[in-house]
Amino acid sequence: MDDTVSKKVKKNLNKNKKHEMLALCHKIAADPRLSLFITHGGMNSILESMFYNKPMIVVPLFGDQQMNSRVVQKRGIGVIIEKNLLNKETLTEAIRKTLQNKEISQESSFIASLLTGRPKKYRQDIARWARVITGKRGKFNHLRLNTATMSLVQYFCLDVIALVVVLSLLMFHAFLWIARSAYSCLTVVKSKCD
């Protein structure tokens, strides 16, 4: 940033704001005074927020940020605001919802506990996971695969296989019909010529 612009920005800041040329995201997320993290939905900022147990408001801008923000919402650790809907009211409502929702706070704590402080010894690791499993949280939706709710037809792609087999048989039958028709036409023409 240009020096004159930087000086103007610093001059107009309140006491509770800080101007830095480069702010490291992980240092911001690690600050214990921070109770909510507003991000564009990049993978690094989401991982840092999860690691430091910070609920999120995600404003996806482009690329993979749409998908990342959907994961945040699906896991229940934050709220999405679409960039074209971002204004004072929607931001205020999202902040209120994120900070007052106990489920978001609990889910953030749970995911942070999964990401932080892995023990070095196997006994400690087994004991820690046993505490997590038998702890206050009984559901493990993050471990459940989508295939658990699929029917056998969906799981084994039987509908696709049946379609391919039927189309192949129809094409083979059509080829045989065309070949027989062509052969019979040729034999009729040959017999007329003789």
C-alpha angles and dihedrals in degrees: 000000000000115000094237092050090046092052092049092050092049091048093054097048123112122231093262094054128079129200119213130164091221123021116191109225096213092054090052093047091048094055108113091214090064113095099167134030122210111200142166090236102258114158095242095052091047092050092047091049091050092046093052094042098246121151112228144222107201124201104184115206108177147327119021092351092092091057093042091052091051089053090052090051094044092050089050097236099117152357131258125225115188111230094237090054096048112124139127095279097047092045092049091049092047091050091049093047094047096047096043098043109097092194092061090049093048093046091049090051092049094050091046089053089054092051102042136073107001109194118241099223127066095231091054090046093051092045092049094050090046089054091049092049096045094038130102093295118080104174125075103187091151089067096047115100120221088237089071090076098041123108119238090255091057095039095052094033090236092158091056092045091050091050092051092047093048093047091047091051091047091050091047091048091048090050091051091048091050091046092049091046092049092047093049091048091051093049091048091050091046093050091050091052093054 
